[in-house]
Amino acid sequence: MKSPLNRMVFRFLKPYGWWLLVVIILQFGAAIAGLELPTLNADIINNGVTKGNTAYIWQYGGYMLAVALGQAACQILAVILGSRMAMSFGRDARGSLFKKVLSFSSREVNKFGAPSLITRNTNDVQQVQMLVLMSCIIILGAPITMVGGVVMALRTSWRMSWLILAAVVLLGVMAGVIVSQMGPLFAKMQTRIDNINRVMREHITGIRVVRAFVREPYEAQRFEKANSELKDVGVRVGRLMMTMFPLVMFILNMSSVGVMWFGAKQIEAGTLEVGSLTAFITYLMQILMSVMMAAIMIVMVPRAAVCAGRIMAVLDQTSSVAPPENPVTELPLTGPFAFDNVAFRYAGAAEPVISGITFTMEPGQTTAIIGATGAGKTTLVNLVPRLYDATEGTVSLDGVDVRDIDEELLWSKIGLVPQRPYLFTGTVASNLRYGKPDATDEELWHALEVAQAADFVQEMPGKLDEPIAQGGTNVSGGQRQRLSIARALVKKPQIYVFDDSFSALDVATDARLRAALAEETEDAVVMIVAQRVSTIRHADRIVVLDEGGIVGSGSHEELLASCPTYQEIVESQMTAEEALA
């Protein structure tokens, strides 16, 4: 089986096969030119300088200049083309990762973790991209130079070939020992980078909580710990790499000394010319430099291999919410949404979060879900747009299992307002048009009026063009909720899902919003999850959850008379007069 690095390189370099072939040809030409230069230099020294032949020197000097210019041209073109290919490789890898993550359900996202997914799409791709770049501009020519240098050096003086063998073996053994120790360190380094991202992301996301509890010193200590752990691994890697370079230079210099020592004796004996000795030294340097470049590349391979393994783990991960093989692409405009004996269990959990859930939501009716914290309300909501798939039972729309409906069709029919409303970087208008890019300004203002958000948007200096920060951090919690509701209204779906979307609103605003929503959603399926009884008391049906199961279903009045759990919830929030009003 191919290694993750080989699979990744083959997958993303395959479209650039012709580019790679041209780079190899250019590197081959540069290497051949580089091998020809010492021979020309030796000829000039042996036949021109020693014999005082000026015309010969000019002639072969011109050849050397032409060969050097050809070598430079090949190397420049190889670097330009190799750089473009490596950058395209990185672009395609990041794009594939991003597209893959978009297909994940919440289960896969939680498995890898958001900080790790960010690291894999940035730092990990960059490491493999750097290996591809260095391979294109350096390593492709190294084997040619090394093999060609050995052949040319043996032609120049076979008696000193043992020096080449000794130097190459020493460099190879040294590189092998160092690389064997670097692999585990690089794996730790990428994990440490994940930790840095995780701590930093938690701190930024929870900055209000941190400041409210005066935990800045503690957070700084957490970051310092993660930072120090990364530093320690980086220092160990750096020491190993820095150990290699002095050893390489020592071997290079000792090899040169050895060639000069034994070459001088051969010159004295008349078996070797001065120009040939110069050429042999040059070939030896080329051979050893090629080996050194290969060693540097070998040092890069372990980290790139670790990163490629992390990347391919994401690309190979199949989503637990798989698209249907034969999707249903057409459905009536409206239809009932039903849960039939539905259960859901998180991966690795001993018990299901919800079980035995059976009820139907009809168009034109409002179905409310209420229950204590941890009763399974949000889990139930996540099954509607297939953020998760039920582990047992069937979730269906108009009698068709949602797992058999084309994903784009299903999502186009659902307007979800999540428990934690999230706004994207942009403007008020760009956020509202998220579900309907071609919505007019009139449609946006209408949705804002229904969501009770028109007043504060009108007061903003830019109105619809007012900038919104990432996550909507420059507006209040209640404003975020109302803008999220308006975003769903702009889409005009057939199914509205409000997951505790009114919790940040005051009672008066909540009442006005519910009254306006009733007119706007009169033909749609409406599902409301709420903690406050006042929010859902006028719903057509109220489903009461407790410990993952349905313990009551009916209208507000019916549940007051028949459901002890609902009675407890009402008594904790309302007086007897308010409950019966």
N, C-alpha and C positions, 0 to 999 in steps of 0.2 A: 504493500500500500504506500502511495506517495506521501511524503511528509507534508504538513500544512504549508510550509514555505514553498515547496515545489508546486503544490496545488494552487496556491494563491498567485504565484508569479505566472504560471501557465495560464490561469484563468484570465488575468487582467492584461497580460502581454500578448495574448493570442491575436487580438485585432491589429497589433502593430508588428506583425511578423516581418513585413517587408522593410519597415524602418530598422528593425533589429539586424536584418541581413545587410543592409547598407552600412550600419555602424560597424559590423564585424569586418566588412570589406575595407572600410576606411582605417580601422585599427590594424588590420593586416598590412595595409600599405604603409602606415606609419611605422610599424615594427620592422618591416623589411628595409625601409629607408634608414631607420636607426641602426640596423645591422650593417648596412653598406658603408656608412660613414667611417667607422674605424679602419676598414680595408682600404678605402681611398686615402685616408690619413697615413696609413702605413706605407702605401705606395709612394706618396709624396716624400716621406722621410727617407725611405730606402733608395728611391731612384731619382728624386729631385734634389733634396737637400744635400745628401751625401755626395752626389755627383755634380752639384752646382748647375743643374739643368733648369734655368729659369722658365723656359717655355713649357717644360713638363709641369712645373709647379703651377703656372697660370692655367694650364689646360685642366689638370685634375682639381685644382682649386675651384674652377668654374663648375666642374661636375659636383664637387662637394656642396657648393652653394645651391645648385639646382636641386640636389637631393634633400638638403636641409629645408629649402622652401617647400618642396613637395611633402616632406614629413610634417611641417607646421600646418600646411593647408589641410592634410588629412586629419590631423589631431583637432584642429579648430572645428571642422565640419562634424567630426565624430562627437565632440562635446556639445555642439549646438543641437544636433539631432538626438543624441542621447538624453540631453536635458529635457527636451520637449517630450520625448517618450516617457521618461520617468515622471514628469509632472502630469502627463495624461494618465499614467498608471495610478498615481495617487488620487487624481480626480475621480476616476472610475471606481476605485476601491471605496472611497468615501461615499460616493453616490449609491453604490450597492449596499453599503452598510446602513445608510440612512433609510433607503427604501425598505430594507429588510426589517429594521426596527419599527417602521410604520405599520408593518403587517403583524407585529406581535400583539398578543393580548396582554392584559395586565399581569398575567402569570409569568410570561417570559421576561417582561420588563423588570418585575420584582426579582426574578431569578438572577439576572445579571447585575441589576442595580443601575440606577441612572448615572452615578459618577463613573462606574466602570465602562458603561456604554459610551460616555463622552470621551474617556481616555482612549478607548479602542478606535474611535472614529477620528481622533486627532493625533496623539503621540504615537500610537501603535502603527497607524498607517504611515506616518512620517518616517519611522525607523525602517520599515520595509522599502519605502520609496527611496530612502537614502542608499540602501543597499543596491537597488536597481540602478540608481544614478552612478554610484561609484563603479559598479560592474561595467556599465556602458562606457565610461570615460577612462577607466584604468585597467580593470581586470581582464577584459577581452584581449588586450594586447600583451598582457604579461606572459601567458603560456607561449605565444609565438616568439616573443623576445627571449624567453628562457631557453626554449628548445633550439631556436636559431643561434643564440649566443653560444650554447654548448658546442654545436656543430662547427661554428666559425672559430671558436677558441681551440678546438681539437685540430682543425686545419692549420691554425697558426703555430701551435706547439703542443703535441700530444704528450710530451714528457711531463708537463705540469698539470695534466688533467686531474691528478689526484687532489690538487688544491681546490679545484672546483667541487669535486665530490665531497670533500671534507666540509667545506663551507656550507654547501646546500644541506647536507645531513644535519649539521649543527643547528642551522636556522629552522629546519623542519621539526626537529625534536623540541626545540625551545617553543616554537609556536604551538605545537600540539599540547604541551604541558600547560601553557597559559590558557589556551582556549578551553581545555577540559575543566578548568576552575571557574571560567566566566559564565558558562551556561546557567547554573543555579542562581548566580548572583543577578543576572539579568532578569530572571523570572521574579525574584524578590523585588527588583527595582520597579517593574511595572505594577506590581501589587502595591508598593509604597506610593506610587503616583496616584493610583486609585484612591488610596486613603487620604492623600492631600486634597484631591478633588472633593471627596465626600465631606471632609471636615469643613472645607471652605464653602461648599454649597449649603451645608446645614447652617453655618454661621450667617451667611447672607440671607437665606430664606427665613431664618428664625431670629433676625436681628432685633425685632421688637420684644420678643420673649427674653432674649439675652439681656437687653438693657433694662427691661422691667424688673428682672431679678438680680440686676447688677452682677452678671456673670462674665463680664469681659475678661477679667484675669483668668478665670477657669478656661474660657474658650481659647485665649491666647496660649495657655499651657497645653491644651489639646493639640492646637496647631503646631506648637513648638515640638511636641513629642513626635507627631507625624513627620514634620520637617526634618527632625534629627535622624529619624529612622531612615528616611530617604538619603540624607547626607552620608550616613554611615555606610550604606551599601554603595553609594556613588564613590566614596573615598576608596573602598576596597577594590572596586573595578578600576578606578584611576591608578591605584598603585600597581595593579597587575599590568595595565597598559604601559605605564611609565617604566616598568621593569623591562619590558620588551625592547624599547627603543635604544637604551644604552647597550644592551646585549647585541642588538643588530649592528650598531655602529662599531662595537668592538670587533665583531666578526668581520665586518667590511674592512676595517683598518688593518687587522691582523692578516687578512687575505692579501691585501695590497703589499704589505711588508714581505709576506712569504713569496709573492710573485717577483717582487724586486730583488729579493735575496737570491732565489734560485735562477731567475732570469739573468741576473748579472753574471753568474757563473757560466751560463750557457753562451752569453755574448763573448765572454773572455775565451771560451773554448772554441768560438767560431761556429757554433751550431744554431745560433739565433741572432737575427738582426735587431737593431735598435727599434726600427719601425714596427717590427712584429711584436716586440715586447710591449710597446705602447698600445698596439691593437689588442693584445691579450689582456692587458690590464683593463682596457675599456670594456672588452667583452665580459670579463669577470665582474666588473661593476654593474653592467647591464643585467647579468644573470642574477646577481645578489639583490639588486634593486627590484627585479621582478619577483624574486622570492619574498622580499620584504613587503612589497605591495600585496602579494597574495596572502601573506601573514596578517597584514592589516585588514584585508577583506575577511579573512577567516575569523578574526576577532569580532567583526561586525555581524557575522552570520548567526552566532548564538542568540544575540538580542533580537535580530530580525526574525529568527525562527520562533522565539517565544511570542513575539508580537503577532506573527502570522498565525500561530496556533490560537491566540485569543480572538483574532479577527475571524478566522474560519469557524471557530466555535459559534459565533453569532450567525454567520452566513449559513451554517449547516443546521442551525436550530429550526425546527418546524414549529409553527404556531399551533397552540392548542385550539385556536379558533380557525379551523381550516376552511378555505373557500369550497363551496360545493362543486362536485364534479360535473353535474348537469343542473346548473342553476335555473330557478324559475325567474324569468325576466319580466313577467307581467302580472300585476295584481289589480283588483278593483280599487277605485279611488278610496273607499273606506271599507273597513271590515273589522270584526272583533279581534282583540288580542287576548290570547288565552294561555294560562299556565295549567298543565295537566300532570298532577302528581310529581311536581318538580322537586329535585333535591340538588344541592351543590356542596361539594367537599373541596377545600383547598388542598393543594398538593402536600402530602406528608401529614395531613391532619387526621386525627384518630376518629373524629366525629364530623358529620356534615354540619355546615353552618345553617342551612335551611333544609327542610324535608317535608314531603307530603303537601306541597303548595298547589292548590287547585282553585282557580277562580277565573272569571272572564271579564274583560273590560270592553264595553260596547261603545261604538261611536255615539257621540252626543251625550255621553255620561261622564261624570267625574268620579274616579275611583281613588280613594285615599288610603294610604298605608300608615299605620301608627303603631308604636310599640316602644318598649324601653330601649335604652342604649344597649347595643349588642344583640338585638333581637333578629337581625338579618335584613333590615330594610334596604340598606345600600347594596348589599349583595344581590337582593332581588331586583333592584333597579338595573344593576349592571348586566343582567341577563337579557334585558330588553334590546339594547343596541349591539348585543353580542360582544361586549367587552370581556365576558366569560361565556362559556357554554355550559349548560346544565349537565351535571354528571349523571343524573337520572331524570326520567320524565321528558316531557315535550313542552317547548315554548313555541307557540304558533301565531301567525298572523293570517286572518281569514282562512283558517283551516290548513295552512301550509307551514310546516316546520321552518323556523327561522334559519336553521342550518342548511335548508335547501333553497333559500332565496338568495338571489344575487346580492352580494354585499352592498354594492353601490345603490341598488334599488331599496334595500332595507334601510340603509342609513338616510337615504333621501326622504323617507317617510317619517323620520323621527327627529324631533327637536328636543335635545337634552339640555337641561340646566343643572349642572352638577352641584354637589354639596359644597364644594369649594370653587366658587366662580373664578375663572381665569381669563384675563384679558391679555391680548398680545401687543407687542410693541407696534405702535402706529398711531392712528387717530380714532376718534369715536366712530367715524363713518367706516373705516376699514375693519374695525371689530364687528360692527353691526352687519356688514356685508359678508362676513365670514362664511355663512351658509348660502348666501345668494349674491354672488358678485355683481350681478346686473341690477340690483335693487335701486330704485330712484330715491332722491332725497325725500319725496313725499311719503314713500313707504317707510323710510327710516323714521321720520317724525311721527308718523302714525304709530309705529311700534313703540317709540319712546313715550308717547302719550298713554298708551295702554299700560305700559310698564311703570307708569308714574315717574318717568325719568326726564320728561321734556323740560320741566322747570329748571333743574340744575344744569342741564346741557345748554339751555338758552342763556344762562348766566355765565357760562364759560366764555372767555375772550374769543376763542376760535370756533365756538359752537360745534358743528359736526367735524370740523377740521382740528379740534383741540387735540394736542398730542396725548397719548396714553403710554405710560411707562410699562416695562415688562411686568406682567402679572397684575397690572392695574394698581400699582402701589401708590400712584399719585391721586387716587380717588378713595373714598371711604368704603367700608365693607358693604353698607347698604346700597351705595351707588354702584358698586361692582355687581351686586346681585341684580339690581334693576337693569343694568346694561346687559347682563347675561340673559335675562328674561327677554329683553327687547331683541337680542340677537336671535333667539329661538323664534320669536314672533315674526321677524322679517322673513325667515325661511318658509313660513306657512306650511308646516308639515301636517300629516294626518294623525300623528301621535305625539302628544306633548308629555314629557317626563320631567317633573319638578322634584328634584331630590333635596328636600329640606331647603328650598330656595327662598324662603321668606323669613328665615330666622333672624336676619339683621334688620328687619323692618319694624318700625313702630306699629302699634295696633291700628291706628287710623290709616296709615299708608297701606298696611296689609289688607284692610277691609276694602279700600278703594281699588286696589290692584286686583283683588279676587272678583270684585263686581265687574270690572272692565274685562277681565279674562273670560268670564262666563259668556259674554257676548261674542268675543273674538274666537272662542274655541267651541262654539255650540255644535258644530258638526264633526268634531274631532274626538279621538280617544284621549282622555286626560288622566294622567297618573300623578298623584301628589303624595310625596313623602313628607311628613311634618312631625314636629314634636309638640306643637301647640294645638290643643283641641279647637280653639277659636278659628284656626286656619282651615280646618277640614270638617267642621260640624255640619255644614250645609252640603257636603258631597252626597252624590246619589248613593254611593256605597262606601263604607269604611271597613277595611280589612285590618284586624288587630293581630299583630304578631307577638309571640312570646317564646323565647328560647328556640327560634328557628321554625316554629310551626304556627298555623292559623288557629287562634283560640276564639275568634269571633268574627262575624261578617254581617253587615246590614247597615241600616241608617243610624243616625245619631240616637234617635229615640229608641229604636229596637235594641241597640247595644246597651243603652242605659238600663234597660229592663232585663237583659239576659246575659251580659258578659261581665263577670267580676273584674277581669283585668282592665277593661275599658272604664269601668266604674272607678277603679283606683286612680287611673290616669286623670279622669275628669275631676275627681275629688281633690287631687293634688294641685289642680290649676284653677278650678272655678268653684264658686259658691253654688249651693243648690238652686238658688234663683237664677243665676246665670246659665246653669246647665239646662234648665227647662225653658229658658226664654226663647 
